[in-house]
Amino acid sequence: MERAVTVLLVLVGIIHLLPVSGVLGVERLHSLYGVSLAEPNLEILMRHRAVLFGLLGVFMMYAAFQKSLQTLAIIAGFISVLTFIVIAWSVSGFNEAIRKVVMADIVAMIALIIAGVIHVLSRNRD
């Protein structure tokens, strides 16, 4: 059961690491999200977002192998994916690239729910 939590956290960590390539510039951000970033301030924000996702992804991958950090990783990951899904659905009208991100976040959310349940059950057995 504990191995399942590790695998699920690694999976969600990988999902969070995918946008890191956006730090390389506008072209990569455009391919990730299908949006034009002609405005320099938006480019700065989006590239910084890529770094933050990288940090979260690395933390989740590390926490996958550190049982003491798994609760925090599950909560942080869940907040990350849930907020993106809620914001996307509340704004609506998003493009195909953003739809793919929403779908990836739904996969991540399901993985985190399963990991959270397994994690709680395994802690209650100890």
Secondary structure, 3 states (H helix, E strand, C coil): CHHHHHHHHHHHHHHHHHHHHHHHCHHHHHHHHCCCCCCHHHHHHHHHHHHHHHHHHHHHHHHCCCHHHHHHHHHHHHHHHHHHHHHHHHHCCCCHHHHHHHHHHHHHHHHHHHHHHHHHHHHHHC
